[in-house]
């Protein structure tokens, strides 16, 4: 019998393979299994699926009918970022201490993506991630706020 750590790793690895192949529904299912079991990397990966518009279909223009006769419904629907969902998954990952998610929360607070814009919270998360060695966070602090860390 496999231990739960190996099962979580297997689900994460399969999710990554599906994502690399553009099979986002399958990637989501694998990441969700691992995230629901407490894997912070899988929660981060779910956040990425939403942040980069790889999961969840959002209406673009009017999907009731194609605009031009040669357009299909698929042409007027596209995957769009769902920042609220991304923020929620990044938050779960960050609560477990995953530094990449902590950085992303800082950036999302700075830009008001999926959450009300808040420079104080942005700085708090970016400082936390920079303190853990995340150079991207230190660069964001310099670029956004002129802070040297």
N, CA, C and O of each residue as an XYZ file, in Angstrom:
596
protein
N       0.838     -1.182      0.000
C       0.000      0.000      0.000
C       0.885      1.249      0.000
O       1.799      1.380      0.814
N       0.590      2.166     -0.937
C       1.375      3.391     -1.011
C       1.020      4.320      0.138
O      -0.124      4.362      0.592
N       2.019      5.066      0.601
C       1.670      6.039      1.639
C       1.065      7.286      1.000
O       1.195      7.494     -0.206
N       0.416      8.100      1.796
C      -0.317      9.252      1.268
C       0.609     10.262      0.605
O       0.206     10.939     -0.341
N       1.851     10.376      1.090
C       2.782     11.310      0.469
C       3.037     10.938     -0.984
O       3.049     11.810     -1.853
N       3.241      9.652     -1.259
C       3.482      9.215     -2.632
C       2.253      9.423     -3.501
O       2.375      9.782     -4.672
N       1.075      9.202     -2.942
C      -0.150      9.427     -3.701
C      -0.273     10.906     -4.051
O      -0.619     11.245     -5.183
N       0.003     11.775     -3.109
C      -0.074     13.214     -3.379
C       0.948     13.639     -4.428
O       0.647     14.447     -5.306
N       2.136     13.100     -4.334
C       3.176     13.415     -5.308
C       2.770     12.913     -6.688
O       2.968     13.608     -7.685
N       2.208     11.719     -6.750
C       1.781     11.134     -8.022
C       0.698     12.001     -8.669
O       0.756     12.265     -9.871
N      -0.276     12.440     -7.896
C      -1.345     13.286     -8.431
C      -0.772     14.606     -8.943
O      -1.188     15.094     -9.994
N       0.170     15.182     -8.215
C       0.804     16.436     -8.628
C       1.588     16.240     -9.927
O       1.500     17.056    -10.844
N       2.341     15.168     -9.994
C       3.136     14.870    -11.188
C       2.239     14.627    -12.408
O       2.528     15.116    -13.500
N       1.158     13.875    -12.220
C       0.222     13.633    -13.323
C      -0.439     14.936    -13.763
O      -0.612     15.178    -14.957
N      -0.808     15.775    -12.790
C      -1.406     17.061    -13.127
C      -0.469     17.905    -13.967
O      -0.893     18.533    -14.937
N       0.795     17.925    -13.599
C       1.783     18.699    -14.355
C       1.915     18.167    -15.781
O       1.996     18.949    -16.729
N       1.936     16.854    -15.937
C       2.032     16.258    -17.274
C       0.809     16.636    -18.112
O       0.946     16.980    -19.286
N      -0.366     16.574    -17.525
C      -1.580     16.966    -18.252
C      -1.526     18.445    -18.638
O      -1.900     18.817    -19.750
N      -1.063     19.274    -17.719
C      -0.983     20.705    -18.016
C      -0.018     20.959    -19.174
O      -0.308     21.764    -20.059
N       1.118     20.282    -19.169
C       2.093     20.442    -20.255
C       1.514     20.023    -21.602
O       1.916     20.544    -22.643
N       0.569     19.079    -21.583
C      -0.075     18.610    -22.811
C      -1.314     19.421    -23.173
O      -2.006     19.094    -24.137
N      -1.599     20.467    -22.415
C      -2.762     21.296    -22.698
C      -4.074     20.663    -22.261
O      -5.144     21.112    -22.671
N      -4.006     19.634    -21.439
C      -5.200     18.941    -20.953
C      -5.567     19.528    -19.582
O      -5.347     18.909    -18.542
N      -6.122     20.720    -19.616
C      -6.310     21.486    -18.387
C      -7.387     20.914    -17.475
O      -7.280     21.029    -16.254
N      -8.416     20.305    -18.039
C      -9.452     19.685    -17.198
C      -8.846     18.530    -16.387
O      -9.119     18.384    -15.196
N      -8.031     17.726    -17.044
C      -7.380     16.606    -16.358
C      -6.361     17.116    -15.342
O      -6.243     16.573    -14.244
N      -5.633     18.154    -15.713
C      -4.660     18.745    -14.782
C      -5.378     19.241    -13.539
O      -4.930     19.012    -12.415
N      -6.501     19.925    -13.749
C      -7.273     20.445    -12.627
C      -7.677     19.316    -11.683
O      -7.529     19.438    -10.467
N      -8.182     18.224    -12.237
C      -8.645     17.103    -11.410
C      -7.500     16.534    -10.563
O      -7.684     16.236     -9.382
N      -6.340     16.388    -11.163
C      -5.190     15.850    -10.424
C      -4.717     16.820     -9.345
O      -4.490     16.427     -8.200
N      -4.572     18.090     -9.720
C      -4.135     19.088     -8.736
C      -5.138     19.196     -7.587
O      -4.754     19.318     -6.424
N      -6.419     19.149     -7.927
C      -7.457     19.292     -6.904
C      -7.385     18.141     -5.907
O      -7.528     18.349     -4.703
N      -7.166     16.932     -6.406
C      -7.037     15.766     -5.517
C      -5.901     15.989     -4.519
O      -6.062     15.755     -3.321
N      -4.770     16.437     -5.016
C      -3.610     16.656     -4.150
C      -3.833     17.855     -3.224
O      -3.466     17.802     -2.050
N      -4.428     18.930     -3.735
C      -4.667     20.119     -2.915
C      -5.663     19.826     -1.799
O      -5.486     20.272     -0.665
N      -6.700     19.082     -2.122
C      -7.698     18.734     -1.104
C      -7.095     17.885      0.013
O      -7.594     17.872      1.139
N      -6.023     17.185     -0.313
C      -5.338     16.368      0.690
C      -4.259     17.159      1.431
O      -3.555     16.613      2.281
N      -4.133     18.456      1.101
C      -3.217     19.305      1.850
C      -1.908     19.649      1.176
O      -1.020     20.192      1.833
N      -1.746     19.361     -0.097
C      -0.497     19.660     -0.789
C      -0.486     21.132     -1.222
O      -1.270     21.513     -2.091
N       0.386     21.969     -0.635
C       0.385     23.395     -0.966
C       0.864     23.692     -2.389
O       0.460     24.695     -2.976
N       1.719     22.836     -2.948
C       2.173     23.051     -4.321
C       1.011     22.843     -5.285
O       0.865     23.582     -6.258
N       0.185     21.836     -5.013
C      -0.980     21.583     -5.865
C      -1.965     22.749     -5.786
O      -2.546     23.132     -6.801
N      -2.160     23.315     -4.600
C      -3.039     24.485     -4.464
C      -2.485     25.648     -5.286
O      -3.240     26.367     -5.941
N      -1.173     25.829     -5.248
C      -0.528     26.869     -6.052
C      -0.760     26.623     -7.542
O      -1.055     27.555     -8.291
N      -0.627     25.373     -7.966
C      -0.819     25.043     -9.381
C      -2.263     25.288     -9.812
O      -2.507     25.724    -10.937
N      -3.217     25.010     -8.930
C      -4.617     25.328     -9.237
C      -4.777     26.840     -9.411
O      -5.464     27.305    -10.321
N      -4.134     27.590     -8.526
C      -4.167     29.044     -8.665
C      -3.629     29.491    -10.009
O      -4.183     30.390    -10.641
N      -2.554     28.863    -10.443
C      -1.979     29.202    -11.747
C      -2.946     28.902    -12.890
O      -3.044     29.682    -13.837
N      -3.660     27.777    -12.807
C      -4.622     27.453    -13.865
C      -5.654     28.568    -14.004
O      -6.011     28.958    -15.116
N      -6.121     29.071    -12.886
C      -7.099     30.166    -12.924
C      -6.440     31.496    -13.309
O      -6.995     32.256    -14.103
N      -5.273     31.773    -12.754
C      -4.610     33.053    -12.995
C      -4.277     33.241    -14.476
O      -4.438     34.334    -15.021
N      -3.822     32.188    -15.111
C      -3.412     32.284    -16.515
C      -4.521     31.896    -17.485
O      -4.269     31.738    -18.679
N      -5.747     31.742    -16.987
C      -6.881     31.484    -17.865
C      -6.874     30.117    -18.513
O      -7.387     29.949    -19.619
N      -6.297     29.139    -17.835
C      -6.239     27.791    -18.411
C      -7.381     26.905    -17.929
O      -7.577     25.800    -18.434
N      -8.121     27.390    -16.963
C      -9.235     26.610    -16.437
C     -10.419     27.526    -16.232
O     -10.290     28.620    -15.681
N     -11.569     27.073    -16.678
C     -12.790     27.850    -16.534
C     -13.013     28.711    -17.767
O     -12.136     29.476    -18.168
N     -14.171     28.583    -18.355
C     -14.490     29.329    -19.570
C     -15.261     30.582    -19.205
O     -16.258     30.520    -18.484
N     -14.806     31.703    -19.697
C     -15.465     32.972    -19.438
C     -15.957     33.520    -20.766
O     -15.250     33.455    -21.771
N     -17.149     34.050    -20.768
C     -17.726     34.564    -22.003
C     -16.966     35.788    -22.487
O     -16.674     36.701    -21.715
N     -16.654     35.792    -23.754
C     -16.061     36.962    -24.399
C     -17.028     37.397    -25.488
O     -17.401     36.602    -26.351
N     -17.416     38.615    -25.447
C     -18.426     39.147    -26.353
C     -19.756     38.447    -26.078
O     -20.080     38.175    -24.922
N     -20.527     38.152    -27.120
C     -21.831     37.522    -26.937
C     -21.781     36.112    -27.497
O     -21.675     35.932    -28.710
N     -21.854     35.125    -26.641
C     -21.719     33.735    -27.075
C     -23.007     33.171    -27.657
O     -23.025     32.027    -28.110
N     -24.074     33.942    -27.655
C     -25.346     33.429    -28.162
C     -25.248     33.070    -29.635
O     -25.832     32.077    -30.068
N     -24.529     33.853    -30.401
C     -24.362     33.544    -31.815
C     -23.042     34.114    -32.295
O     -22.568     35.123    -31.773
N     -22.452     33.475    -33.279
C     -21.191     33.997    -33.829
C     -21.387     35.382    -34.438
O     -22.469     35.708    -34.927
N     -20.337     36.187    -34.405
C     -20.396     37.541    -34.937
C     -20.401     37.518    -36.460
O     -21.195     38.213    -37.095
N     -19.532     36.737    -37.030
C     -19.438     36.620    -38.487
C     -19.830     35.202    -38.874
O     -19.678     34.285    -38.067
N     -20.324     35.000    -40.077
C     -20.777     33.656    -40.472
C     -19.692     32.587    -40.357
O     -20.004     31.422    -40.109
N     -18.429     32.960    -40.534
C     -17.361     31.970    -40.481
C     -16.848     31.725    -39.057
O     -16.049     30.817    -38.827
N     -17.305     32.528    -38.120
C     -16.911     32.334    -36.729
C     -17.690     31.179    -36.112
O     -18.861     30.964    -36.424
N     -17.040     30.462    -35.258
C     -17.736     29.442    -34.481
C     -17.905     29.983    -33.068
O     -17.270     30.970    -32.697
N     -18.749     29.346    -32.291
C     -18.935     29.755    -30.903
C     -17.609     29.701    -30.162
O     -17.338     30.554    -29.317
N     -16.773     28.700    -30.471
C     -15.474     28.579    -29.812
C     -14.586     29.792    -30.065
O     -13.755     30.145    -29.228
N     -14.763     30.431    -31.223
C     -13.947     31.594    -31.550
C     -14.284     32.802    -30.694
O     -13.426     33.656    -30.473
N     -15.519     32.893    -30.209
C     -15.884     34.060    -29.423
C     -15.876     33.769    -27.928
O     -16.197     34.633    -27.112
N     -15.508     32.548    -27.585
C     -15.280     32.212    -26.185
C     -13.793     31.988    -26.017
O     -13.160     31.343    -26.853
N     -13.247     32.500    -24.973
C     -11.834     32.240    -24.723
C     -11.621     32.109    -23.235
O     -12.415     32.592    -22.429
N     -10.567     31.467    -22.894
C     -10.228     31.329    -21.490
C      -9.658     32.653    -21.012
O      -8.748     33.217    -21.619
N     -10.210     33.128    -19.921
C      -9.800     34.394    -19.345
C      -9.362     34.136    -17.912
O      -9.807     33.168    -17.295
N      -8.506     34.981    -17.380
C      -8.113     34.814    -15.982
C      -9.317     34.918    -15.047
O     -10.222     35.725    -15.260
N      -9.306     34.099    -14.026
C     -10.300     34.200    -12.952
C      -9.492     34.488    -11.690
O      -9.107     33.579    -10.956
N      -9.247     35.773    -11.459
C      -8.362     36.175    -10.375
C      -8.913     35.834     -9.000
O      -8.143     35.555     -8.081
N     -10.218     35.851     -8.844
C     -10.779     35.506     -7.529
C     -10.464     34.065     -7.164
O     -10.037     33.775     -6.047
N     -10.678     33.169     -8.115
C     -10.366     31.762     -7.853
C      -8.873     31.581     -7.632
O      -8.457     30.862     -6.723
N      -8.067     32.234     -8.463
C      -6.606     32.132     -8.314
C      -6.190     32.598     -6.927
O      -5.397     31.935     -6.258
N      -6.722     33.736     -6.493
C      -6.369     34.283     -5.186
C      -6.692     33.286     -4.077
O      -5.888     33.079     -3.168
N      -7.865     32.673     -4.155
C      -8.263     31.706     -3.126
C      -7.316     30.526     -3.035
O      -6.968     30.090     -1.937
N      -6.894     30.005     -4.180
C      -5.965     28.863     -4.162
C      -4.573     29.298     -3.709
O      -3.910     28.575     -2.965
N      -4.127     30.468     -4.151
C      -2.828     30.964     -3.692
C      -2.850     31.178     -2.177
O      -1.863     30.907     -1.493
N      -3.963     31.658     -1.666
C      -4.081     31.893     -0.238
C      -3.953     30.581      0.546
O      -3.284     30.537      1.579
N      -4.590     29.521      0.057
C      -4.470     28.211      0.724
C      -3.026     27.731      0.702
O      -2.521     27.206      1.694
N      -2.372     27.914     -0.426
C      -0.980     27.503     -0.550
C      -0.079     28.334      0.363
O       0.824     27.800      1.006
N      -0.326     29.630      0.413
C       0.481     30.530      1.244
C       0.319     30.218      2.726
O       1.276     30.323      3.493
N      -0.882     29.838      3.128
C      -1.117     29.481      4.531
C      -0.225     28.321      4.967
O       0.110     28.194      6.145
N       0.154     27.478      4.011
C       1.046     26.355      4.305
C       2.511     26.761      4.152
O       3.408     25.934      4.316
N       2.752     28.047      3.835
C       4.119     28.551      3.767
C       4.783     28.461      2.413
O       5.995     28.655      2.316
N       4.029     28.171      1.356
C       4.642     28.041      0.024
C       5.000     29.432     -0.500
O       4.112     30.235     -0.787
N       6.291     29.715     -0.624
C       6.796     31.057     -0.878
C       6.338     31.609     -2.230
O       6.121     32.816     -2.339
N       6.185     30.789     -3.245
C       5.735     31.280     -4.547
C       4.311     31.834     -4.442
O       3.981     32.843     -5.064
N       3.483     31.171     -3.658
C       2.108     31.640     -3.452
C       2.099     32.931     -2.641
O       1.305     33.832     -2.913
N       2.973     33.022     -1.655
C       3.072     34.240     -0.847
C       3.433     35.425     -1.747
O       2.846     36.500     -1.632
N       4.388     35.223     -2.630
C       4.771     36.257     -3.595
C       3.574     36.656     -4.452
O       3.310     37.843     -4.642
N       2.855     35.667     -4.967
C       1.733     35.969     -5.857
C       0.636     36.757     -5.144
O       0.009     37.632     -5.742
N       0.405     36.449     -3.869
C      -0.582     37.216     -3.109
C      -0.157     38.683     -3.013
O      -0.986     39.584     -3.141
N       1.121     38.912     -2.791
C       1.619     40.280     -2.739
C       1.390     41.022     -4.043
O       0.963     42.177     -4.045
N       1.673     40.361     -5.136
C       1.476     40.975     -6.451
C      -0.012     41.238     -6.698
O      -0.388     42.295     -7.205
N      -0.853     40.266     -6.336
C      -2.286     40.425     -6.564
C      -2.867     41.544     -5.700
O      -3.748     42.275     -6.152
N      -2.391     41.686     -4.473
C      -2.828     42.806     -3.644
C      -2.367     44.129     -4.257
O      -3.107     45.113     -4.244
N      -1.164     44.152     -4.786
C      -0.648     45.381     -5.389
C      -1.522     45.831     -6.560
O      -1.854     47.010     -6.674
N      -1.888     44.897     -7.419
C      -2.662     45.238     -8.616
C      -4.176     45.162     -8.403
O      -4.938     45.566     -9.281
N      -4.617     44.655     -7.261
C      -6.052     44.503     -7.030
C      -6.658     43.415     -7.902
O      -7.768     43.573     -8.411
N      -5.951     42.328     -8.076
C      -6.425     41.214     -8.894
C      -7.112     40.184     -8.006
O      -6.460     39.494     -7.223
N      -8.436     40.084     -8.133
C      -9.189     39.110     -7.359
C      -9.415     39.507     -5.921
O     -10.014     38.757     -5.149
N      -8.945     40.669     -5.562
C      -9.026     41.171     -4.194
C      -8.944     42.700     -4.275
O      -8.418     43.247     -5.244
N      -9.456     43.371     -3.274
C      -9.354     44.829     -3.261
C      -7.888     45.237     -3.168
O      -7.133     44.666     -2.381
N      -7.489     46.211     -3.956
C      -6.107     46.672     -3.976
C      -5.738     47.171     -2.580
O      -6.496     47.908     -1.949
N      -4.538     46.748     -2.102
C      -4.113     47.104     -0.751
C      -2.582     47.076     -0.706
O      -1.973     46.008     -0.641
N      -1.975     48.256     -0.740
C      -0.512     48.336     -0.756
C       0.117     47.802      0.525
O       1.192     47.204      0.476
N      -0.528     48.005      1.664
C       0.040     47.513      2.924
C       0.110     45.988      2.928
O       1.127     45.415      3.321
N      -0.955     45.334      2.498
C      -0.933     43.874      2.442
C       0.034     43.393      1.370
O       0.712     42.381      1.545
N       0.096     44.119      0.263
C       1.043     43.754     -0.796
C       2.465     43.760     -0.242
O       3.219     42.806     -0.436
N       2.820     44.825      0.440
C       4.164     44.919      1.022
C       4.403     43.819      2.046
O       5.479     43.224      2.085
N       3.408     43.553      2.866
C       3.538     42.510      3.891
C       3.880     41.157      3.263
O       4.813     40.482      3.698
N       3.119     40.770      2.239
C       3.380     39.484      1.589
C       4.697     39.483      0.830
O       5.446     38.508      0.881
N       4.980     40.568      0.129
C       6.231     40.625     -0.631
C       7.443     40.615      0.294
O       8.449     39.974     -0.013
N       7.361     41.314      1.419
C       8.461     41.290      2.387
C       8.661     39.887      2.971
O       9.791     39.442      3.170
N       7.565     39.211      3.235
C       7.646     37.853      3.761
C       8.333     36.927      2.752
O       9.215     36.148      3.115
N       7.922     37.017      1.488
C       8.526     36.174      0.453
C       9.982     36.558      0.195
O      10.835     35.688      0.020
N      10.264     37.859      0.171
C      11.648     38.308     -0.036
C      12.536     37.830      1.109
O      13.683     37.440      0.895
N      11.999     37.864      2.319
C      12.746     37.388      3.484
C      13.044     35.910      3.422
O      13.983     35.429      4.055
N      12.239     35.185      2.656
C      12.470     33.746      2.470
C      13.373     33.481      1.271
O      13.579     32.331      0.883
N      13.913     34.559      0.683
C      14.866     34.400     -0.416
C      14.288     34.526     -1.810
O      14.984     34.247     -2.786
N      13.053     34.933     -1.933
C      12.416     35.053     -3.243
C      12.845     36.365     -3.898
O      12.372     37.438     -3.522
N      13.728     36.271     -4.863
C      14.263     37.460     -5.532
C      13.170     38.227     -6.274
O      13.220     39.455     -6.343
N      12.178     37.514     -6.832
C      11.072     38.191     -7.522
C      10.360     39.162     -6.580
O       9.961     40.253     -6.987
N      10.210     38.765     -5.348
C       9.531     39.612     -4.375
C      10.361     40.845     -4.059
O       9.825     41.948     -3.950
N      11.662     40.661     -3.911
C      12.548     41.802     -3.663
C      12.509     42.763     -4.847
O      12.502     43.980     -4.661
N      12.486     42.221     -6.060
C      12.405     43.057     -7.264
C      11.072     43.798     -7.318
O      11.027     44.969     -7.694
N       9.991     43.123     -6.946
C       8.674     43.770     -6.937
C       8.649     44.912     -5.924
O       8.100     45.977     -6.207
N       9.232     44.703     -4.765
C       9.291     45.765     -3.760
C      10.065     46.978     -4.275
O       9.680     48.123     -4.039
N      11.159     46.706     -4.981
C      11.938     47.808     -5.573
C      11.118     48.522     -6.646
O      11.032     49.750     -6.664
N      10.521     47.734     -7.535
C       9.783     48.313     -8.669
C       8.506     49.020     -8.240
O       8.217     50.118     -8.717
N       7.748     48.411     -7.353
C       6.457     48.956     -6.954
C       6.575     50.091     -5.938
O       5.846     51.080     -6.010
N       7.506     49.936     -4.986
C       7.516     50.837     -3.839
C       8.861     51.517     -3.588
O       8.993     52.281     -2.632
N       9.849     51.254     -4.422
C      11.168     51.844     -4.231
C      11.874     51.362     -2.980
O      12.746     52.051     -2.449
N      11.498     50.170     -2.501
C      12.078     49.607     -1.278
C      13.230     48.678     -1.622
O      13.126     47.856     -2.532
N      14.298     48.811     -0.911
C      15.437     47.890     -1.046
C      15.368     46.898      0.102
O      15.242     47.286      1.263
N      15.450     45.628     -0.228
C      15.386     44.573      0.793
C      16.700     43.841      0.819
O      16.872     42.909      1.605
